Amino acid sequence: MGLHATNLQKAKFLERSNSLRRKIEAWISVQQLHIPSIAPLRFRDDAAAAKPVAVQDIKLFLPSFLPRSIDCPILFLRYEWDFRYAQAEETLNELRGVLILQSHMLKSKNRYVRGQRQMTRSAKLLDNVQQKVHEAVARYRRIRTALETLSPLLLNADWGNTLRVLDDADVKGLTSMDNSASEGRKRLSWIWKVHGTSADADECTQAGRFLQFYLSVTCLNPNIK
């Protein structure tokens, strides 16, 4: 919520928070039924908290988070592995889409935007997109850390060739849209070479074209929202 949230927004936020808390509490009950050794670990963690924990900060104690001293059934390890792997691929899809949109926005800004008001508005839009890039990168790195924890327990060794370490230098658009280097020195980042990139790129390019049209209209007509 923003600094000037309305009472209705605050009420909806509280309602959703309570709903999420009830779902997490129900899930915790099921989790402790299958892995009883988590109960004292969670109790110690709650007792150490100086103040009530917000619902978004409640620890789920997934298998990748548990210490080695806690015996976790291998079936649960596989479940989380499948979930994390799919989550990593989905996050890469999101990152590629945002990067394509960012490239279209930069081109649209250079082509259409004139004047201080339009520059300020387009800069705010670009800042929002850049924030989404940072969030996707941070989320992917957290997911990959969980996969690194699970992989030796499940004897999975080849996954790292596909879901690689995401460095800051890897977070860049397609070479056709990247003007930061000369033609002979452009390199395609590995994030564009993983499975499913082609279809995602086509879909995101269509979205980027729509956004380019939207920016051209809104920048030339500031009264349009």
matplotlib code that plots the C-alpha trace (Angstrom):
import matplotlib.pyplot as plt

x = [0.0, 1.0, 1.4, -2.1, -4.0, -7.8, -9.8, -11.1, -7.6, -6.6, -9.6, -8.9, -5.3, -6.3, -8.8, -6.3, -3.7, -6.1, -7.1, -3.4, -2.6, -5.4, -4.2, -0.6, -1.7, -3.7, -0.7, 1.6, -0.7, -0.4, 3.3, 3.9, 1.8, 4.1, 7.4, 6.9, 10.5, 9.7, 7.4, 10.1, 12.1, 9.2, 8.4, 12.0, 11.8, 8.5, 9.7, 12.8, 10.8, 10.7, 7.3, 4.4, 5.6, 3.8, 2.0, 4.4, 7.4, 6.2, 8.8, 7.4, 10.3, 10.4, 12.9, 15.5, 15.4, 15.6, 19.0, 20.6, 19.8, 16.1, 15.0, 12.8, 11.2, 12.7, 9.3, 8.9, 12.4, 11.3, 8.1, 9.9, 12.5, 9.8, 8.2, 11.4, 12.5, 9.2, 9.3, 12.8, 11.7, 8.7, 10.8, 13.2, 10.1, 9.0, 12.5, 12.8, 9.4, 10.2, 13.6, 11.9, 9.3, 12.1, 13.8, 10.6, 10.1, 13.6, 13.2, 9.8, 11.1, 13.9, 11.5, 8.4, 9.2, 9.8, 9.6, 10.1, 6.7, 6.8, 10.4, 9.4, 6.5, 8.5, 11.3, 8.8, 7.5, 11.0, 11.8, 8.8, 10.0, 13.5, 12.2, 10.4, 13.7, 15.4, 12.6, 12.8, 16.6, 16.4, 13.6, 15.5, 18.7, 16.7, 15.1, 18.4, 19.9, 17.1, 17.9, 21.6, 20.5, 18.3, 20.4, 23.0, 20.2, 18.5, 21.7, 20.8, 23.9, 23.0, 20.4, 23.1, 23.9, 20.4, 19.6, 22.9, 24.1, 22.5, 25.2, 24.4, 26.1, 23.6, 20.6, 20.4, 18.1, 18.3, 21.4, 19.1, 17.8, 21.0, 23.0, 25.7, 28.3, 29.4, 28.0, 31.0, 31.1, 27.4, 26.8, 23.5, 23.0, 22.3, 18.9, 17.7, 19.0, 17.1, 14.1, 11.0, 12.7, 11.4, 7.7, 8.1, 10.0, 7.3, 4.6, 6.5, 7.4, 3.7, 3.2, 6.1, 4.6, 1.4, 3.3, 5.2, 2.0, 0.6, 3.6, 3.5, -0.1, 0.2, 3.5, 2.0, -1.3, -0.5, -4.2, -4.8, -4.5]
y = [0.0, 3.6, 6.3, 7.6, 4.3, 4.6, 2.9, 0.5, -0.5, -1.0, -3.1, -5.3, -5.6, -6.7, -9.2, -10.8, -10.9, -12.8, -15.2, -15.9, -16.4, -19.0, -20.9, -20.9, -22.1, -24.9, -25.9, -25.8, -28.3, -30.7, -30.2, -31.0, -34.1, -35.5, -34.0, -33.8, -32.6, -29.3, -28.4, -27.6, -25.8, -23.5, -23.1, -21.8, -19.5, -18.0, -17.6, -15.8, -13.2, -9.9, -8.9, -10.6, -11.8, -10.3, -12.9, -12.3, -13.0, -16.3, -19.0, -22.1, -24.4, -26.1, -29.0, -26.7, -24.5, -27.3, -28.2, -31.5, -32.8, -33.0, -36.1, -35.2, -37.8, -38.0, -37.6, -34.1, -33.3, -34.3, -32.3, -29.1, -29.8, -30.0, -26.9, -24.9, -26.0, -24.9, -21.7, -20.9, -21.4, -19.3, -16.5, -16.6, -16.3, -13.3, -11.7, -12.2, -10.6, -7.6, -7.1, -7.1, -4.6, -2.4, -2.4, -1.4, 1.4, 2.8, 2.9, 4.5, 7.1, 8.0, 8.3, 9.9, 11.6, 15.4, 18.0, 17.9, 16.6, 13.7, 12.9, 12.7, 10.5, 8.1, 8.0, 6.9, 4.1, 2.9, 3.0, 0.7, -1.7, -1.7, -2.5, -5.5, -6.6, -6.4, -8.3, -11.1, -11.4, -11.6, -14.2, -16.4, -16.3, -17.3, -20.2, -21.3, -21.3, -23.7, -25.9, -26.0, -27.2, -29.9, -31.2, -33.2, -34.8, -36.0, -36.7, -34.2, -32.9, -31.8, -29.1, -26.4, -26.5, -25.2, -23.0, -21.2, -18.7, -15.4, -12.6, -9.0, -9.1, -11.8, -9.5, -7.9, -7.9, -9.6, -8.7, -7.3, -4.7, -4.2, -1.2, -1.3, -3.0, -3.1, -5.6, -7.9, -7.9, -8.6, -11.8, -13.5, -14.0, -17.5, -16.5, -16.4, -19.9, -22.0, -24.1, -22.2, -18.9, -18.7, -18.9, -16.6, -14.0, -14.0, -13.5, -10.8, -9.0, -8.7, -7.2, -4.9, -3.6, -2.8, -1.0, 0.9, 2.1, 2.9, 5.0, 6.9, 7.8, 8.7, 10.7, 12.7, 13.1, 13.5, 13.7, 10.1, 7.7]
z = [0.0, -0.6, 1.9, 1.2, 1.1, 1.5, 4.2, 1.6, 0.5, 4.1, 4.7, 1.7, 2.7, 6.2, 4.8, 2.5, 5.2, 7.5, 4.8, 4.0, 7.7, 8.1, 5.0, 6.4, 9.8, 8.2, 6.2, 9.3, 11.0, 8.1, 7.8, 11.5, 11.1, 8.5, 9.9, 13.7, 14.3, 12.8, 15.7, 18.3, 15.6, 14.8, 18.5, 19.2, 16.3, 17.4, 21.0, 19.8, 17.9, 19.6, 18.1, 16.2, 12.8, 9.8, 7.6, 4.7, 7.0, 8.4, 7.8, 6.0, 6.9, 3.5, 3.2, 1.6, 4.7, 7.3, 9.0, 8.2, 11.7, 10.8, 9.0, 6.0, 3.8, 0.4, -1.2, 0.3, -1.1, -4.5, -4.2, -3.4, -6.1, -8.7, -7.3, -7.2, -10.7, -12.2, -10.2, -11.5, -15.1, -14.5, -13.0, -16.0, -18.3, -16.4, -16.4, -20.2, -20.7, -18.6, -20.4, -23.8, -22.5, -21.2, -24.5, -26.3, -23.7, -24.2, -27.9, -27.6, -25.2, -27.6, -30.5, -29.1, -25.8, -25.8, -23.1, -19.3, -18.4, -20.8, -19.8, -16.1, -16.9, -19.0, -16.5, -13.8, -16.0, -16.7, -13.0, -12.3, -15.0, -13.6, -10.2, -11.6, -13.1, -9.7, -8.1, -10.7, -10.3, -6.5, -6.7, -9.1, -7.0, -3.9, -5.8, -7.1, -3.6, -2.6, -5.6, -4.6, -1.1, -2.5, -5.3, -3.2, -1.2, -4.4, -6.3, -9.1, -10.7, -14.3, -13.5, -13.1, -16.8, -17.5, -14.5, -14.2, -11.7, -12.6, -12.6, -13.1, -16.5, -17.6, -17.1, -20.5, -23.5, -26.8, -28.9, -31.6, -29.0, -27.1, -28.4, -25.6, -27.8, -31.4, -33.8, -33.6, -29.8, -29.0, -27.1, -26.3, -22.5, -21.4, -20.1, -23.7, -24.5, -22.0, -23.0, -24.0, -24.9, -28.4, -27.6, -24.7, -26.7, -29.4, -26.8, -25.0, -28.3, -29.1, -25.6, -26.2, -29.4, -27.6, -24.9, -27.5, -29.0, -25.6, -24.7, -28.0, -27.4, -23.7, -24.1, -26.9, -25.0, -21.3, -20.3, -21.3, -18.4]

ax = plt.figure().add_subplot(projection="3d")
ax.plot(x, y, z, "-o")
ax.set_aspect("equal")
plt.show()
